[in-house]
Structure formats: C-alpha cells, structure tokens
Amino acid sequence: MSPNKLLLKFSLRHPTWITLTTLLGFSGAIFNGVSTTLIIPVLLELLGQDLQQSVSLPPIVSDFYGFFERFPDNQRIALMLMIVFLAIVLKNMANYASAMSSAILIQNLVNDIRLDGLNLLLEVDLDYHFKMRSGDIMQRLNDQVNRTAAAIKTLIDIARIALNIAFFIVLLLAISWKLTLTATVLLSLVFVVNQSAIARARKFGEQLSETSKFYSIRVLEMLGGIRLVRSTANESREFERIKDLIVEREKASFESQANFALLGPINEIGSILALILMVFIGRAIFNDRLDALATILLTYLFLLSRLIPFLGQLNAARGRFSNSIASIEVVHDFLRRDDKPFMVNGSVPFKGIQKEIHFDHISFRYPGTDALVINDVDLRLPKGSTLALVGSSGAGKSTLADLLPRFYDPTAGKITVDGYLLTEFELGSLRRCMGIVSQDTFLFNASIRDNIAYARPQATDHEILEAAKRANAYEFINRLPEGVETLIGDRGVLLSGGQRQRLAIARALVQDPDILILDEATSALDSISERIVQKALDDLRRDRTTLVIAHRLSTIQSADQIAVLDGGQVVEIGTHEQLLRQGTYYKRLYMLQLNESTQQIIKAAQSERLTQFSYEIRNHLNTVLGSLQLLADGLADDPQERRELTEEAYQSALELLQRLETGEKEVKAL
C-alpha cells in the first residue's frame, strides 16, 4: 500500500463528509465566479458607462448581463448589486461550511488512524514490542499522525483551490484562449521556480520527522529510567543530550518554516511580473482594436488578478503537503501489517484443562536468529500438578514458559492441551485461563483495587479483599492511608518489592486461573519477604495446574516434577528426592545453593558471636581502665585500698587475656 493509497483508504471511510466537503468547495467556487463575473458590469454601470452602446463586453459577461437588460436602469443596478452581494455572502458561507466539514473529516481521520495504530499494537506479537522503542511508537501515534492529518487537510485545500482555479480558467478561456495560453506559459514558470522550494520542503520535513522521533525516544527513556539517572548523578548529562536534540529539532523546524516563508514572496513577485507581461502581450494582441476591446482586456486582467492568489495558495499547499510526505510514509510504514509478526488466532474457545499439557518435542529460536533456545523438549504437565523448571541462567526456562500463553509459537514440535493443538484455541479465552506471576511485576499507576481487579474488572469488593488476605497483602493494605483506594505510583514505586509481588498474587487469585505460571516470583526478595510471598504462592498453587520457574530450589521441593534444563535441553526430570539420588545436574545445583545458605548461616552466627565477644572484652577493659584511672588520679590514699585496686586491675587483665584466647578458638571453630 503506497502512502497515497493510505490517505485514500482512510478518506473513503467517510464518504458523506468527503462528498459534503467537495460539494461545498465547488459551491464556493461557483459563487466566487458569479460574483467576480457580475462585478465588472456593475462597476461599469456605476461609472456611468453605457454597456449597450459604448462598451464591448466579453461574451460570457454579456450573457450574464443580458439577463438584467430587461429591467429599468435603477432596478437593474440595484438587482445586480444585490446578487453580487448575495453571491459573496453565499461564497463565504459555503467556504465556512466547507472548512467546518473538513475539520470534522480530519478529526474522524485522526481518530481512525490512531485507533488502527492502537489496534495493531494490541494485536502484533510481543517480539515487535521488544524490538521497537516506546518513544518511537508514541511519536508515531501522536506527532506523525497529526502531521499526516494535516497532509489530508492540505489535499482537501488543494482540491478546493483547484475547483476555483478551474472555474476561472473556464472564464478566461471564454474571453480569450490566446491570452489564456500565454498566461498559462508565464504562470507555469512561477510553478517551476516554486518547485525547488517544494523539493526542499520535503527534505526539511524528513529532517523534522527524524529529529522529532529521536527527541521523543530520549525523553521517554529518560523518564522511564529517572531512578538510574538520579542514582548515577547523570542529570546534567541527560539535560545536555536532550538539549542538543531540542536544538536540532528546532533548527529543522526553523529551516522548514523559512523555506515555506519563501513561497509567498516568490509567488507574489512572479505573479506580478506575469501580470505586467500579460498587459504588454494583451496590448500586442489587441493593438489594432485596443480602443474597442479595452474593456475585454481589462476584464481579462481583472479575472486573472483574481486567479493569481489561488495559484499562490496552490503552491503554498503543495509545499505543506511535500513537507508532510515523510510523516505520511512513517505512518504508512507503522500501519502496515505485511511486515509485522502476528499470532494466528484459533477458533475453539478454551474452557480449561481436563487431562494434561504436553510439550511435544518442541524447539524454538527467536525471530531473526539462528541459535536454538529450546531444543527438542518433551514434557507433560498433568492437570492439578506442578512442574518446576530449574537450570542455570540462559538455559531456556523463561522462554519455555512464554510458549504456553503463546507469546511465541514453537519453531518445531507442538504444544497440546488435552490433545488439541494450542494454536486451535482462541487466544483471548486461552490467556484468560492463565495467571502469570513473574519476577518483574507490573503495576499500573492506579489504586490497589484497580490493580488487583485488572484481570477481572467485574470482581466484587469482597472478592478483592479475600484475595488480598490469601495473598498476605491485607495487613499492609490496611495500614495504608486510603486502604485499597490508595494510589501506588508509577509501576507501584510507592510499595516494596514484596508488597508488589503480593498484589500480583492477589491479582492472580481474583482472576482464578486454571493454569498458573510462576516465573521466579521470589528471586528478587529478601528472606522475610520471600517467606511471606512463598506462603501466598503455595495457597495460589493449590488445586491448579502450575508451571514454576525457580531460582531457589528450596521453593520447589514439593513439586510433582522437576525438569532440569541446560542449553535449551531437558537433561534430568523427576521429583526432588529422585533427582538428589541421581546425583548429577540437580544435585550439584542443590548442593551449591545449600553451601551458599550454610555460609550465610555461618556468617550470621559469626556476626552474632563476635558482637557478644566484643561486649565481653569491653567490660573487662572498662574494669582495668577504671582501677588504673583511680590510682593515677591519687584518689586512693590508703595503701590497703591501692593494693586492692591494683589486684583488681591485675585480675581483670588476666581474665581479659584468657577471654581473648578462648574467643579466638570459638571464632575459628565457626
């Protein structure tokens, strides 16, 4: 689909407004022609010229005037003035109505383009979103769509101007085809001169479109990463980057406006020169009958002078349209569907799992890559059971989980549910039966109520509160100023990581999914938060078919099956006890994490013992120093008292030395 076809496609969605705008524009052109044609004899009548005897009128003007000859002089002039005035009023009314209908048409077209764009973004595969930058998408939906709508309006203006020009050309041809041919040649030269400015307008439009895109992308990325910007003290750097983009964008805008401003002077100077040349050429053509045909020549020149502004408007409109072509091409490329990945939607409504999910020898590579991320994986997940996926980073666990809700389709093999291909099911019904709780929890900048009920907006207050209680979120929600109505900020920034995870679990509980996918839901939490969230997850998993991706093996020991992935392949499968007995991949992972946990426990114990040891040492030192200080200050006058203080300091020093020796042995033993 070419850019011109894109404009035609959206315009044809509103034939009524297109027709009305065209008819009103045509009516305005007719009324403009009538008023222009009649004003000539009216002016001559007002100047006292005898149009029947002394003045030779062009045939088309004479035909208009002939209708009024039957009326007396006073009535004729009054009637002609009234018709001229009425024609001018009707022309302006038609132009105003045309402008209004054009505005409504443009508004509808902008809505259509944006809605088509939003629909495309909601239907296109996730791979498109991962590769596209959010700022680029937003700039296309906003700025580029507006510029495209302006281009459509410009095309409508061109059509209206062309109607007026066509009407004047008919009048001019009726008066003198020779003069009209000459005028066409002269005014074509003005068009040729304008063409270079119009070509530059397209180049400047492309520059403006490109710089606007980079500006939008950078601003959106800066706002999205504002915490990183602040934490690395990069405010000045970001400011300078965006300032450079603003300067570049405004420079392109200024060059575009400067180029556009040239069109007016070029049109005016060229048109005046053409008009002057027409006077000389007209005199040459009518030289032998100049006195008799002076009125015809003046009429022709008057009509030509009325035509010239429309030619200037046409050139200006061409410049504006040329400036917008880059945006039309961007929007056209954005709305194309033949170059974007779309998931094929099935037709069978998904009503829940009855027997099992089967990953039947599936392989997968990401679009545009050659390496297999999943390689010949064959797994079964019976109804109501839990299958855990473990393995090192990059083993393919999350990718395998993404295939179940059909974020991607396998490159080879198939996924079936109760014997039906996953691709046979209607996507909406399939995904509504799946609840996903991941490490990267997304929350909207809305109330807690809205976030919990997002998957099922019709959920009642009772269901929301019950889900919050089961997710161990009710307690902290109750402490918030406005309870479930509390706004939680962008992406839930006002909540802790554990609180966000509990809201995600509550959201899944309200959704009440048949199939549950847990993607490292506790890996980023501290120990206390992990225990709270894990308890909520255990409640969520009850009686559901669950696929778990786990980083901490302690959280999936009760799983019905554990599949160990390495390099995209299943290298082991079994229960926790079976895999430990096999003593290969899983046991190595388990022992590694166990050692890490043991080391953490030892470090905690060492820290606690060292604190106690430090406290005891300080007590002994305080006793020694206190006794010595009394002796040094001479506060003990009695020799017996001095001996007692000396003995006390000596005994405390011995105890301190013994405690240091035993403390050193205790620390080494930990």
Secondary structure, DSSP 8 states (H G I E B T S, - for coil): --HHHHHHHHHTT-HHHHHHHHHHHHHHHHHHHHHHHHHHHHHHHHTT--TTTT----HHHHHHHHTTTTS-HHHHHHHHHHHHHHHHHHHHHHHHHHHHHHHHHHHHHHHHHHHHHHHHHHHB-HHHHHHS-HHHHHHIIIIIHHHHHHHHHHHHHHHHHHHHHHHHHHHHHHH-HHHHHHHHHHHHHHHHHHHHHHHHHHHHHHHHHHHHHHHHHHHHHHHHTHHHHHHTT-HHHHHHHHHHHHHHHHHHHHHHHHHHHHHHHHHHHHHHHHHHHHHHHHHHHTGGGHHHHHHHHHHHHHHHHHHHHHHHHHHHHHHHHHHHHHHHHHHHHHH-STTS-B-----B-----SSEEEEEEEEE--TT--S-SEEEEEEEEETT-EEEEEESTTSSHHHHHHHTTTSS--SEEEEEETTEEGGGB-HHHHHHTEEEEESS----SSBHHHHHTSS-TT--HHHHHHHHHHTT-HHHHHHSTTGGG-B--GGGTTS-HHHHHHHHHHHHHHH--SEEEEESTTTTS-HHHHHHHHHHHHHHHTTSEEEEE-SSGGGSTT-SEEEEEETTEEEEEE-HHHHHHHTSHHHHHHHHHHHHHHHHHHHHHHHHHHHHHHHHHHHHHHHHHHHHHHHHTT---SHHHHHHHHHHHHHHHHHHHHHHHHHHHHHHH-
